[in-house]
Amino acid sequence: MVVSRSPSGRSHLLSLAFLRDGDEFFARIESNTGQIAEFKNRALDQLLTLVAGELEDLLE
């Protein structure tokens, strides 16, 4: 779980989970507003790039 404060002082509470199932990796992000994003990829580095982009969007 990550707590971050935006420049406006607003808090964002995020839940971030990763799972590996065989040769696939899964990630799930949930914000304090109930927004959920789920990702699946066979390459962990590509999955992490997708997750990083989504986190940046959520925190803007």
Buried (B, 14 or more C-beta within 10 A) or exposed (E): EEEEEEEEEEEBEBEBEEEEEEEEBBBBBBBEEEEEBEBEBEEEEEBBEBBEEBBEEBBE
